[in-house]
Amino acid sequence: MKLPFVVDLSDKIIAITGGGGVLMSEFGKALAECGAKVALLDVNEKAVKEQAENIGNNAFPVICNCLDKNSIVNAKKEIEQKLGKVNFLINGAGGNSPKATTDNEYMYPETENIKDFFKLDEGGIKLVFDLNIMTAFLVTQVFAEDMVKTGGNIINISSMNAYKPLTKIPAYSAAKAGVSNLTKWLAVHFAPCNIRVNAIAPGFFVTNQNKELLFDKNGNLTERSNKILNHTPLNRFGNIEDLTGTLLWLASDNASGFVTGTIIPVDGGFSAYSGV
């Protein structure tokens, strides 16, 4: 990955949740190339160790269940022993569940034998909210405690779903809207402590989680993909590199030191397009 520009992050010790995934591991790589020490947190031991190894000496894998506060506290202790106190947090853990996804875009009275709104699983809905909002809440609660004394930087990962709820995924859309709202609340709450809190809202990027929704078995665009691209003025999916410039800008206190409480869309114009 070629960085669009380099910032000096040699004084940063960064914890990234969801660090075993595609997007967050690339975030870790970019930040490490700028001199930061990066702890990748993930419940998937194999994935997070592989990603840390790919990044190199500045990355450290931490096995952590971000829905278990004790696990988060233990992860914090482990990072402090290996790297020092965290002064930069990226809440990247999240996800959706098939149990919280409808089969249909629209509800029709005569519809039968499909999973509609009334057949959504309560446990699936709760899981999606936990994966996205509760992880951000719990991890911030643990790691920001030290930042209150020294200052810090927190970046949450929101989504285009927070601006425009997508069909079929009500829980994920609502949860990401919650992440954006929580971001603004935290920015105000922590402002006297010199802790900046912002969020990046990616548009449509191809990841392991959504690949099967965007492409069929032959590698062709699905009907849903065509709808997405028809509503994305730049007419393509995002590349991970498209997020790097925004990440580094928010990471640099010199570049964005007066920026807090913002949700930055990186979406190819999706949020600006009305469809007409």
C-alpha positions in Angstrom: 0.0 0.0 0.0 1.4 3.4 -1.0 0.6 6.1 1.5 -0.8 9.4 0.0 1.3 11.3 2.5 3.2 10.6 5.7 2.6 12.0 9.1 4.7 11.6 12.2 3.0 9.2 14.6 6.1 8.1 16.4 4.6 9.2 19.7 1.4 7.2 19.3 0.4 3.9 20.8 -2.7 2.8 19.0 -5.3 0.1 19.9 -7.4 -1.0 16.9 -10.4 -3.3 17.5 -11.4 -5.6 14.7 -7.7 -5.7 13.9 -8.0 -9.1 12.3 -10.2 -7.8 9.5 -9.4 -6.4 6.1 -10.0 -2.7 6.7 -8.6 -2.4 10.2 -5.5 -4.4 9.5 -4.8 -2.0 6.6 -5.4 0.9 8.9 -2.8 -0.7 11.3 -0.3 -1.0 8.4 -0.7 2.6 7.4 -0.3 3.9 10.9 2.7 1.6 11.6 4.4 2.9 8.5 4.1 6.4 10.0 5.9 5.3 13.1 3.1 4.4 15.5 3.1 1.3 17.7 0.0 -0.6 16.9 -1.9 -3.2 18.9 -4.4 -5.2 16.8 -7.3 -6.5 19.0 -9.6 -9.3 17.7 -11.4 -12.4 19.0 -10.1 -14.3 16.0 -6.6 -15.4 17.2 -5.4 -16.8 13.8 -6.5 -13.8 11.8 -5.1 -11.1 14.2 -1.7 -12.9 14.5 -1.4 -13.2 10.7 -2.3 -9.5 10.2 0.2 -8.4 12.9 2.9 -10.5 11.3 2.2 -9.0 7.9 2.6 -5.5 9.3 5.9 -6.2 11.0 7.8 -5.0 14.0 5.5 -2.1 14.9 2.4 -4.3 15.3 1.4 -6.5 18.2 -1.6 -9.0 18.2 -3.9 -9.1 21.2 -6.7 -11.7 21.6 -9.7 -9.8 22.9 -13.4 -10.2 23.1 -14.6 -6.6 22.8 -18.0 -7.6 24.3 -16.4 -8.7 27.5 -15.1 -5.9 29.7 -12.7 -8.2 31.6 -11.2 -9.3 28.3 -10.8 -5.6 27.3 -9.2 -4.7 30.7 -6.7 -7.7 30.3 -6.0 -6.6 26.7 -5.2 -3.1 28.0 -2.8 -4.5 30.6 -1.1 -6.6 27.9 -0.6 -3.6 25.6 0.8 -1.5 28.4 3.4 -4.2 29.2 4.4 -4.6 25.6 4.1 -1.1 24.2 3.0 1.4 26.9 -0.2 3.4 27.6 -2.6 3.7 24.7 -3.2 7.3 23.6 -5.0 6.6 20.3 -8.0 4.2 19.9 -9.8 3.1 16.7 -13.1 1.3 17.3 -13.3 -0.9 14.2 -15.0 -3.9 15.6 -18.5 -4.4 14.2 -20.6 -6.5 11.8 -24.0 -7.7 10.8 -25.9 -10.9 11.2 -28.1 -13.0 8.8 -30.6 -13.3 11.6 -31.0 -9.5 11.5 -31.4 -9.3 7.7 -34.7 -9.6 5.8 -35.1 -11.4 2.5 -37.2 -8.7 1.0 -36.6 -5.0 0.4 -40.3 -4.2 0.7 -43.2 -5.6 2.7 -46.2 -6.9 0.9 -49.3 -8.3 2.7 -49.4 -11.4 0.4 -45.7 -12.3 1.0 -45.1 -15.8 2.3 -42.3 -18.2 3.0 -39.6 -15.5 3.3 -37.9 -13.9 6.2 -39.7 -10.5 6.5 -39.6 -7.9 9.2 -41.9 -10.0 11.5 -39.6 -13.0 11.3 -36.4 -11.2 12.3 -34.7 -12.8 15.2 -34.6 -10.8 18.5 -31.2 -12.3 19.4 -29.8 -11.4 16.0 -30.9 -7.8 16.4 -29.3 -7.6 19.8 -26.1 -9.1 18.5 -25.8 -6.5 15.8 -26.3 -3.7 18.3 -23.7 -5.3 20.6 -21.2 -5.8 17.9 -21.3 -2.2 16.8 -22.4 0.1 19.7 -21.6 -1.9 22.8 -18.1 -2.7 21.6 -17.4 1.0 21.0 -18.8 1.9 24.4 -17.0 -0.7 26.4 -13.6 -0.4 24.7 -13.7 3.4 25.0 -14.7 3.2 28.6 -11.6 1.1 29.3 -9.0 2.8 27.1 -10.1 6.4 27.5 -9.6 6.4 31.2 -5.9 7.1 30.9 -6.5 9.6 28.0 -8.5 11.8 30.3 -5.3 12.7 32.1 -3.0 13.0 29.0 -5.3 13.7 26.0 -5.9 11.4 23.1 -7.5 10.6 19.8 -10.5 8.3 19.2 -11.8 7.3 15.7 -14.9 5.3 15.4 -16.0 3.4 12.3 -19.5 4.4 11.2 -21.1 3.7 7.8 -23.2 5.1 4.9 -26.0 3.2 6.6 -25.9 5.9 9.3 -26.9 8.5 6.7 -29.3 6.4 4.6 -30.6 3.1 6.0 -30.2 0.4 3.4 -32.9 -2.1 2.7 -32.8 -5.5 4.3 -30.4 -4.6 7.2 -32.4 -2.5 9.7 -30.3 -3.5 12.7 -27.0 -2.7 11.1 -28.3 0.6 9.8 -29.7 1.7 13.2 -26.5 0.5 15.0 -24.2 2.5 12.8 -26.5 5.6 13.2 -25.9 5.0 16.9 -22.2 4.9 16.4 -22.3 8.3 14.7 -24.4 9.7 17.5 -22.2 8.3 20.2 -19.2 9.8 18.4 -20.6 13.3 18.7 -21.7 12.7 22.3 -18.2 11.5 23.3 -16.6 14.4 21.4 -18.5 16.9 23.6 -18.0 15.0 26.8 -14.3 14.5 26.4 -13.5 18.0 25.0 -12.2 19.4 28.3 -9.7 16.5 28.5 -8.2 17.2 25.1 -9.5 14.0 23.6 -10.7 14.3 20.0 -13.4 11.9 18.9 -14.4 11.5 15.2 -15.7 8.8 12.9 -15.1 7.7 9.4 -18.1 6.6 7.4 -17.0 4.3 4.6 -19.2 3.8 1.5 -19.1 0.5 -0.2 -15.9 -1.4 0.0 -15.4 -5.1 -0.8 -14.6 -7.0 2.4 -14.8 -10.6 3.5 -18.1 -9.9 5.2 -19.9 -8.5 2.1 -18.1 -10.2 -0.8 -20.9 -12.8 -1.3 -23.5 -10.0 -1.4 -21.7 -8.0 -4.0 -20.5 -10.7 -6.4 -22.0 -14.0 -7.5 -20.1 -17.3 -7.7 -18.8 -16.4 -11.1 -17.4 -13.0 -9.9 -20.2 -11.0 -11.6 -21.9 -8.0 -9.9 -25.1 -9.0 -8.1 -28.4 -7.0 -8.6 -27.7 -5.3 -5.3 -24.2 -4.3 -6.4 -25.6 -2.7 -9.6 -28.0 -0.7 -7.4 -25.1 0.5 -5.3 -23.0 1.6 -8.2 -25.9 3.3 -9.9 -26.2 5.5 -6.7 -22.5 6.1 -6.4 -21.5 9.0 -8.6 -17.9 7.8 -8.9 -19.4 4.5 -10.2 -17.1 2.1 -8.4 -16.5 0.4 -5.1 -13.9 2.0 -2.8 -10.4 0.7 -2.4 -8.9 0.5 1.0 -6.3 3.1 -0.1 -9.2 5.5 -0.5 -9.6 5.6 3.3 -6.0 6.1 4.1 -5.8 9.9 3.5 -8.8 10.5 5.8 -7.3 8.2 8.4 -3.9 9.9 8.4 -5.5 13.4 8.5 -7.6 12.5 11.5 -4.6 10.7 13.1 -2.4 13.8 13.0 -2.8 16.3 15.7 -1.0 18.9 13.6 -3.4 18.4 10.6 -6.7 18.0 12.4 -6.1 19.2 16.0 -9.3 21.4 15.8 -11.5 18.7 14.4 -13.7 16.8 16.8 -17.3 15.5 16.7 -17.3 15.0 12.9 -18.4 12.0 10.8 -16.4 12.0 7.6 -18.0 10.2 4.6 -15.7 8.4 2.2 -18.3 7.1 -0.2 -17.7 8.2 -3.8 -20.6 10.6 -3.5 -23.2 8.1 -2.4 -24.5 10.2 0.5 -24.9 13.3 -1.8 -26.9 11.6 -4.5 -30.7 11.6 -4.4 -31.1 9.1 -7.2 -32.5 11.7 -9.5 
